[in-house]
Amino acid sequence: MLYRSLGSSSLQLSVLSFGSWITFGTRLDQRGANECLACAYDHGINFFDSAEVYLGGQAERMLGEGIRTLGWPRDGYCISSKVLFGTGDNHDVRSPARPTQQGLSRKHITEACHQSLRRFGVEYLDFFLCHRPEPGMSIAEIAWTMNTLIQQGKVLYWGTSEWPVADVLALIAFCKHHHLIPPQLEQPQYNLFHRQRVEDEYQPLVQEHGFGLTTWSPLASGILAGRYDVGTAPGSRLTTEGFAWLEAFIFENKREARIAAARQLKDIADELGATRAQLALAWALQNRSVTSVLIGASSLKQLQENLGALDVMPHLDSSLRSKIEQVMESSSPIMR
Ligand SMILES: NC(=O)c1ccc[n+]([C@@H]2O[C@H](COP(=O)([O-])OP(=O)(O)OC[C@H]3O[C@@H](n4cnc5c(N)ncnc54)[C@H](OP(=O)(O)O)[C@@H]3O)[C@@H](O)[C@H]2O)c1
């Protein structure tokens, strides 16, 4: 495993990290999740990502249960949670969430932190992120609340996910003015279809404000691994109950073009003796602005394959990189 500093912090995170979105509690039961967690940890992964909204809090419970079963020492790993959407219900799966059970108010941020701590069964979160910006949110309320949670020892580092850079800069300026602990990380999508935020928009955060980036969906939910080459296979992510909206989200009305691009990556991967998943992960890993590439896997086999990206990364030279980027540009306009 390789490790990188979280921006200007001296915290060392593994360059590959493991997330629990969609897979935990659907394709992975507790036993399957534990196998993946054990494999990830044994390969040096030290950062595990979740959020209050992932399967209504169940993903956090499963991650906590896995950590306890595997007996990891608390100082040997980092975990994150994200706040905004609530658990989607009023804690009983039958009635909808009430207005105070979501959002970025002091009340919900504080409650969400306490609830995540209970679900994980830990005393503090390493990372606590505002999952998205919220219309009408108060920068002051968010910054003071996060600072308080840090002072109380319940959170170590805080940040945002997919916030417009102007809002993050406003947070940083507010914290500086009031001598509060500023946000330290952003969690954006980064893959061969989505490059703009990481490569352009967030560069001031990385270069001037010492932010770390922990990036998500490196395989564009599996498209880049060839998962949708021949239609939507039974058992693939797009067939998960409750995720019908994901099809439009990942293909953005460019299904054919995106699949064509993913297919063309196969020749380049073959040249390296790698799989397409490993190629796409190696490409993301090479970006030094990225602290850690969050991977997802719906089986131990996928996870083991994806860990192989670390061996592929050193062999991905500039000529292969430009070949990959040309394939993507010619088959599907890239968002950058
Ligand atoms: N901050 C945010 O808003 C945000 C948003 C999304 C994700 N995240 C975090 O980032 C993590 C990773 O994101 P992601 O799960 O979307 O990552 P991803 O790598 O883009 O997608 C993972 C999915 O791709 C398929 N896959 C993975 N490895 C494969 C392989 N070797 N061969 C074939 N298919 C493969 C699997 O889908 P199948 O189930 O079809 O096999 C797997 O569930 C999440 O778990 C979550 O923690 C954060």
PDBQT file of the ligand as one rigid body, heavy atoms in Angstrom, charges set to zero:
ROOT
HETATM    1  N1  LIG A 401     -19.502  11.670  -1.217  1.00  0.00    +0.000 N 
HETATM    2  C1  LIG A 401     -20.381  11.173  -2.032  1.00  0.00    +0.000 C 
HETATM    3  O1  LIG A 401     -21.356  11.822  -2.409  1.00  0.00    +0.000 OA
HETATM    4  C2  LIG A 401     -20.200   9.768  -2.532  1.00  0.00    +0.000 A 
HETATM    5  C3  LIG A 401     -20.974   9.321  -3.618  1.00  0.00    +0.000 A 
HETATM    6  C4  LIG A 401     -20.781   8.014  -4.055  1.00  0.00    +0.000 A 
HETATM    7  C5  LIG A 401     -19.846   7.199  -3.440  1.00  0.00    +0.000 A 
HETATM    8  N2  LIG A 401     -19.137   7.660  -2.368  1.00  0.00    +0.000 N 
HETATM    9  C6  LIG A 401     -18.165   6.778  -1.670  1.00  0.00    +0.000 C 
HETATM   10  O2  LIG A 401     -17.225   6.254  -2.614  1.00  0.00    +0.000 OA
HETATM   11  C7  LIG A 401     -17.224   4.827  -2.540  1.00  0.00    +0.000 C 
HETATM   12  C8  LIG A 401     -16.874   4.268  -3.914  1.00  0.00    +0.000 C 
HETATM   13  O3  LIG A 401     -17.829   4.714  -4.868  1.00  0.00    +0.000 OA
HETATM   14  P1  LIG A 401     -18.502   3.660  -5.842  1.00  0.00    +0.000 P 
HETATM   15  O4  LIG A 401     -18.953   2.492  -5.050  1.00  0.00    +0.000 OA
HETATM   16  O5  LIG A 401     -19.483   4.386  -6.683  1.00  0.00    +0.000 OA
HETATM   17  O6  LIG A 401     -17.213   3.224  -6.705  1.00  0.00    +0.000 OA
HETATM   18  P2  LIG A 401     -17.102   2.612  -8.165  1.00  0.00    +0.000 P 
HETATM   19  O7  LIG A 401     -15.780   1.939  -8.191  1.00  0.00    +0.000 OA
HETATM   20  O8  LIG A 401     -17.338   3.647  -9.205  1.00  0.00    +0.000 OA
HETATM   21  O9  LIG A 401     -18.286   1.552  -8.275  1.00  0.00    +0.000 OA
HETATM   22  C9  LIG A 401     -18.261   0.358  -7.544  1.00  0.00    +0.000 C 
HETATM   23  C10 LIG A 401     -19.113  -0.657  -8.280  1.00  0.00    +0.000 C 
HETATM   24  O10 LIG A 401     -18.494  -0.968  -9.536  1.00  0.00    +0.000 OA
HETATM   25  C11 LIG A 401     -18.541  -2.358  -9.764  1.00  0.00    +0.000 C 
HETATM   26  N3  LIG A 401     -17.164  -2.885  -9.670  1.00  0.00    +0.000 N 
HETATM   27  C12 LIG A 401     -16.219  -2.609  -8.737  1.00  0.00    +0.000 A 
HETATM   28  N4  LIG A 401     -15.089  -3.284  -8.997  1.00  0.00    +0.000 NA
HETATM   29  C13 LIG A 401     -15.325  -4.007 -10.109  1.00  0.00    +0.000 A 
HETATM   30  C14 LIG A 401     -14.545  -4.897 -10.864  1.00  0.00    +0.000 A 
HETATM   31  N5  LIG A 401     -13.285  -5.177 -10.523  1.00  0.00    +0.000 N 
HETATM   32  N6  LIG A 401     -15.096  -5.469 -11.961  1.00  0.00    +0.000 NA
HETATM   33  C15 LIG A 401     -16.386  -5.191 -12.339  1.00  0.00    +0.000 A 
HETATM   34  N7  LIG A 401     -17.179  -4.345 -11.658  1.00  0.00    +0.000 NA
HETATM   35  C16 LIG A 401     -16.649  -3.750 -10.552  1.00  0.00    +0.000 A 
HETATM   36  C17 LIG A 401     -19.433  -2.944  -8.680  1.00  0.00    +0.000 C 
HETATM   37  O11 LIG A 401     -20.767  -2.854  -9.147  1.00  0.00    +0.000 OA
HETATM   38  P3  LIG A 401     -21.748  -4.126  -9.220  1.00  0.00    +0.000 P 
HETATM   39  O12 LIG A 401     -22.509  -4.082  -7.941  1.00  0.00    +0.000 OA
HETATM   40  O13 LIG A 401     -22.587  -3.854 -10.415  1.00  0.00    +0.000 OA
HETATM   41  O14 LIG A 401     -20.919  -5.373  -9.331  1.00  0.00    +0.000 OA
HETATM   42  C18 LIG A 401     -19.217  -1.983  -7.538  1.00  0.00    +0.000 C 
HETATM   43  O15 LIG A 401     -20.249  -1.995  -6.597  1.00  0.00    +0.000 OA
HETATM   44  C19 LIG A 401     -18.637   4.486  -2.027  1.00  0.00    +0.000 C 
HETATM   45  O16 LIG A 401     -18.717   3.223  -1.425  1.00  0.00    +0.000 OA
HETATM   46  C20 LIG A 401     -18.866   5.591  -1.024  1.00  0.00    +0.000 C 
HETATM   47  O17 LIG A 401     -18.230   5.285   0.199  1.00  0.00    +0.000 OA
HETATM   48  C21 LIG A 401     -19.287   8.926  -1.916  1.00  0.00    +0.000 A 
ENDROOT
TORSDOF 0
